Amino acid sequence: MYLGIDLGTGSIKCLLLDADGRTVAESSGAYAGDKPAATSIPGEIPVESWRRGLQQALDRLPAQQRQAVRGIGLSGQMHGLVVTDAAGQALRPALLWTDQRAADLCRSQAPAACGNPFAPGMAGPLLRWLAQHEPHTLARARWALQPKDWLGFLLTGAAVSDASDASATLLSDHRGEWDLAGARRLGLDPDWFAPLRDAGAGRGNLLAKLAAELGLPAGVPVAVGAGDTAAAIVGSGLVREGDAQLTTGTGAQLIVLRHQAPPASAVLNRYRSAYRAPLPAWYAMAAMQNAGVALEWARGILGLSWDAAYEQAFSASLRETEVLFLPYLTGERSPWMNPAVRGGWVGLAPADNAASLMRAAFRGVAYGLRAGLSALTEGGINIDLLKLAGGGSVHPAWRQLLADTLGRPLSVLQQANASARGAALLGGIAAAHWRDTDIEALALDTEAIFEPDKHAADAATVEYHRFLALYERLADGP
């Protein structure tokens, strides 16, 4: 068995693969409810919540299967920051990719050496913010880790990272290596950054104490792992130039595989980003912060269960309205790179109700994704078909709306949790069971294909232009 652990924003997911790459079991442990109670600050979470979530998820897997694990791989929410001492103990709650406190720093900075645009929740801006506001924390720091690398330290006692996470910090160069000279210029200690290894390399072996607590065999190899979007590339089996995928969850990512690194002079700023993939490749990405998080907020505000949200929003009897929804609760990345923009329903009429507002929320997220897709295609990237992965798009009507709005066929993969599967495959590579060259043969099969409906796609295009005009009017935020 090979275990993949995906440390997400709202939950941690575990997935077991057998020796042939088939999914044997899956589980999860939620910790979203811990955040407000534990810190009262959006964008923070105590790492103890992650640890409890991991225990909960593993306890839900059969003990016999856990004891059969021969390799472990990791993936995790990208960006964010965990500052620790030399023993790996967090010195403060973890900062998440949704955090906005470094937004003012981002407005005043030029593009980083890696060519990627600034976003407040990236490790570089967060470290600059800590240097200004919590110098006492950094005075005690030994490591500045990405979320999955904190988990890797917990499991193995080793501080290690990979290029997929490093290239998403704004502290790397265009090759995905640490830009140590640039860090020094920013007043950051280069020794804080963990050494980089390949995603499928071993970061160490599972510590005996943790193995006993988690019900896993001691000493099994643990792969370095990758950021969740990058791990999903492995999990889905994207290996060819131009392979494209939409992954939905708390956020959403449109990614296109590229075999060549961007030139050192590339300035992608507001349009898109380029990050290292776990295997020898890069990917261009349009990343949307407010996907599942906005839908979850809307559902909760309207007092709907998820079943009711889908049933009412996609009811054939629901009348059409003029209401639009901007999903930007926490600012937005692609394509706006605007931490100041905020969300809301606009165009309300007396006849609107929870059903029409929920439908507008789904459409607003889809329009935000279309804006990101446009950023990729306007940059010369051709996308004919999108593979669809992630747990945030399992309802057939939601999938059809995405296909209609994006104007592309969606090929739904049989395994929604591509990140956890990718982590498990990386664990198998670290254990020498698989090689990089096996990834294409292990690619996921297609469950279904959703083709755009021409009439619905034309209607979506008209409303999309209203959405863009609304964004322009509200782009400066409150």
N, C-alpha and C positions, 0 to 999 in steps of 0.2 A: 504494500500500500504506500501511496505517496500523498502527503497531506499539504494542501494549500491553505494558507491563512491570509485573509484579506481584511485589513484594518480600515474600515470605512468610516464615514462621518457619523452615521447614526447607529451602526452596528458593526460587529466583527463577524465575518463569515468563514466557515471551515468547509473544505471539500476534500473528499478522499477519492483518489483514482487507483484502479487496479493496475497490474503490470502491463495491460494492453491499452491503457489510457481511457478506460471506461469509468464513468462516475459511479461510485458505489454508495456514497452517502453524502449528505449535506446538512449543515446546521448553522445557526446564528445565535448571537447573544447581543441584545440591544443595550445601549447605554445613553440614548438621547435624553431620557428623563433626568439623568444625573446633572446635565450641564447647568440649567438655571439654578437648581437647588444648591449645587456645590460651589458655584463661583459668582452667580448673579451677573456674569459678564458674557454677552454673546461672543462667540469666537474663542472661548476657552473651555478646556475640559481637564480635570485631574487625570493623570495617567493611570491612577488606580481604577478608574472606570473602565479603561481599556483592558486592564488585567482581569477585572471581574467578568467583563464580557467574554474574554477568551476562555476563562474557566467554564462559564455557562455554556458557550458553544461546544466546547470539547466534551463536557459532561453529557451532552445530548447525542453524541456519537456512541455506538456500541463499544463497550470496553474491549472486546476481542479484536475489533477492527483497529482501534487505537494502538493496541499492542503489536499489531502487524505492520505499523508504519516503518518504512526504511529510509525515508528522506522527507524533509520539510522545506517548503518554499514560502516566501513572503511577498505580499503586495500591500500597498497602503495608499491612503489619500495623499495626493501630492501637495507640495508646498507646506506651509505650516512650519512649526519649530518646537522642538523639545530641548531645553537647556538642562544639562545634567552635570553632576560632579564626576570625578574619576571612576567612581563605582557604578555609574549609570543611574544614580538617584536623581530624579527630576527636582530642580531647584524652584520651580513654580509650575502652575498648571500649563499644559501644552497650549500653544497658540495654533489655531486652525486656519485653513485656507480662506475661510469666510471672514476672518478678522479684518476690520477696517481702520484700526487705530493708526496705521502708517500711511493713510491716504494722502496726507499733506506732503509727506516725504516723496511720494510717487510723483506728485505734480511738479516737483522742482528738479527731478532727476532726468538726465539724458538716457537714451537706450543703453543697456548693459553690453558688455563685450560679447555676450552670446548672441546678441541681436534680437532677443526677445523683449516684449513690452513689459513694463512694470505693472505689477498688481500688488495691492497692499498686503495680501496674505502670503506672499512669498517670503522665504527665509531671509533674503537680503534686506528688504525694507523692515521686516520685524526685528532683526538684529540691530539695525540703525535706531529703531524706536526704543528698544531696550537700552541701548547705549546712552540715549538721552534721558530716559525716564526711570530706568532701573539699573543704574551702573553697579549697584551693590550686588545684583544678581549675576551680572557678567563677571564681576571680580572673583566670584567663586566658581565660575564655569570651567569645565574641562572639555565638554563636547557640546556642539550645536547640531542636533540630529534631526533627520526627517522622521515622521511618525513610524514608518515601517522599520527604520533603523534603530529606533528606541526599542521596538519590540524584539528585533534581532539581538540587541545588547542584553535584554532581559533573558532571552533563551540561551545565549551562548557566552555572555560576558565579553564579547568582542565588539568594538566600534568599527563598523564597516559600512560603506555605502556603494552606490552604483551610479553610472553616468545618467541613467534615465531620471533619477531624482536630483542629482547634482545639476543637470542642465535646466531644471525648473526652479532654481533658487535665485537666479540673477547673479550668482557668484561663480559662474563657470564661464569658460571661453567658448568659442564657436565649435570646438571639438567635443564639448561635454566634460572637459577636465576642469578641476578647480582653478579659478583665476586668483592665485594667491597674492600676486602683486596688486591686483585690483582690490582685494579684501584689505590689504594693508593701507591702501590709499583711503579707504573708507573708515579707517580706525578699528578694523576688526582683526582679531587674532587668527592668523592662518592655522594655528594648531587646533582650533576648535573643530575643524572639518575632518570628518572621518576619511581614511584612505579608501580609494575607489578600486573595486574589482568587478569582473564580469557578473552579470545578474545570475548566471547559472553556476558560478563558482561557489565553493563552500566558504561561509563566513566563520564556521566553527561547528562544534558538536553540541548537542543538547545537554545542558547541565543536569547532573543527577538529581539535584534538589527540585528543579523545575519539572523534570520528567516524572518524578514521584507525585508531585502535586497535580499534574495535568493528565496522568494516566498514560504516558507515552514511554517508549523505550529510551533509556538513557544512552547518550553517545551517538544517536543517529545524526547524520550530517544535516546542517541547516544551510540552505542556499542564501546568498546575498539578497536575492529577490529584486523587485522593481516597483516603481510607482504603479498605481492601479491601472491607469490608462495604458502604460507600456506593457504591463503584465497581460492585459486583455488582448494585446496584439499576439502574444504567444498563445494564450488560451483559445483564441479563435482560429489561429493558424494563418494569420496574414503574413505572407512572405514575398509576394510579388509586387514590383513597382506599380503604384497606383491602387493597390487594394485599399478600400475605404470602409470605415465602420462608424456607426453612431452608437455610442454607449450612454445609457441613461441611468441615472440614480439620483442622489441628492443634487448633483450637478449633471451636466451632460457634455460630451466631447464628440466632435466630429474629427476624425483622424484619417490621414492618407499616408500610406507607407512610401518612403523615398529611400533610394539606395545610396544617394550622394548627400554628404553633409552640405548645409548651406554655406555659401562663401563667407569669408571672414567679414566682408563689408556689408553683409545682409542686414537691413534694418526692417524688421517686420512690424514694428510698433503696433498700431491699433488694429491691424488686420488679422494677423494670425501669429502663431508661434511655431517654433521648430525644436523638437526635443530628440534626444537619443532614444532609440528603441533598445530592448534587452539584447537582441541579436544584432549582428553587424548591419545596422540600418538606422535611418532617422524617420521621423514622421512629422508632417505638418498638421497643426491642430487649430481648430476654433473651439475654445472652451467657454461654456456658459455656466456661470455660477448658480443661476436661479432656475433650476428645472424642477426636480422632485421637491426641493425645499419650498418653492413657491406653491406647488400644487398641494403639498401637505398643509401649508399655512392656510390656503384658501379653503380646503376641505374642513379644517378645524374651525375656522371662523364661521363657516356656514353651518356647522353642526351636523355634517354628513359623515357616515361611515364610508370607507372606500367603496364598498359594494354600491351604496346609494349614490356616491359621487359619480361613478361610471354609469349607473343605470339612468340617473336623471340627466346628466350632461349629454349623453348620447341617445336620448330618447328620440325616436322618429317624430313624435307628436310635439316636441318642443318647438315653439315658434322662433323665428329668427329675430334678433334684436340688433340695435346699434351699439351695444355696450362692447367696449374693448378693455383688455386687461394688460397692463404693463407688469411683468413678473419681477421687476428689479427691486427686491426687498433689501439686498445687500450690495447695491451698486452692480456693475456688470463688467465682465471681461470682453471676450470677443462678441462683436467686432468693435464695441464702443470704447473699451478700456476707460470706463467712467465710474469711479467709486462714489460719485455724488448723486447719480440718478436714483430715483426711488420709484416704487410701484404704485399701483392702484387701479380701480375700476373707473372708467370714464364713459359717459354717454348713457347714464342710467335713466330709466323711465319707470313710471308707476307699475307697469306690467312685469318688470323684471323681478325675478325671484331667485332662490338658491340654485335652481337648475340652470337658469340662463347665466348666472354669474359663474358657476362651475364650468360650464361649457366655454365661456369667455376665458377662464383661467387656462384650460387645456390649449385653446387656440393661441393665447398669448405666449405660452412657452414654445409652441410650434413656430410661431412667427420669429421669436428670438433665435431659434435654431436656424431658421431660414436666413436670417441676417448673417449668422456665422458661416453658413454654407456659401452665401454670396461672396463673403470675404475670401474664401478659398478659391472659388471659381474666377473671381476677378483678378486673382493673383496668378492665373494661368494654369490652375490645377483642374483637370477634367475629371468629373465624377459621374459615372453612368449608373452605378448601383451601389447601395449602401447595405453592408451587413448590419444587423441590429442585435445588440447584446445589452446586458444590464437588466436589473430587476425593476426599473422604473417604467417599463413599456411592455407589460404582459397582456393588457386587455386588447382584444382584436379591434375594437372601434378606435381606440387611441392609436394603434399602429396604422390603421387606415388614414386617420387624420394626419399623421406624420407623413405618410407617403403622398397624400394629396397636397399638403402644404409645401413639402420640399420638392415635389415634382420629380421624384426619383423612386424606382422600385426599392422596396425594403426586403432584404433576404433575412428572415428571422432564424437565428441560430438555435439549435436544439438545447444548448446549455446557456441559460441566461447569465449566469455568473462567470463570465469569461475571465475576470481578474483572478478569482480564486482558483479557477482551473489553470490559468497561466502560472500562478504561483506553485501549484502542485507539480506541473511539468518542470519548472525550474528546480524544484526539489528533487525530481527524478534525474535531472541532468547533474546536479551536485552529487548525487549518489552513484553516478556513472551507469545508471540504467538506460537513459536516453542520451542522445547527442543533439546538438543544435540542428543538425540536418534531418532529424526525425520530425520536426515540428510541422512541416507541410503534410506529411503522411497522417499526422494526428489531428489534422484540422477538423473542426466541427462540421457536421452535416447541416443542411438547411431544413428547417421544420416547415416553413411556408414562405411564400413570396406575396407581398402586398403591392399591387400595381396602382399607380395613381389613377383616379377616376377623372376624366377630362373635365366634366362639368364642375365637380367639386374643386378641382385644381384651379380652374379659371376663377371661380368665386373666391377661393383663398387668395389668389393673387391680388384681386381688387381690395380685399380687406387688409392684406399685408401692406399695401401702400398707405392705407389709413393708419395702420400701426406705426409705420416709419414716420409719418407726419406727426403723430402724437408724441413719439419719442423725441423728435426734434424740438417740440414745444416744451417738453418737461425735462430735457437733458441736463439742465443746470441744477436739478434737485430742489429741495425745499429752501 
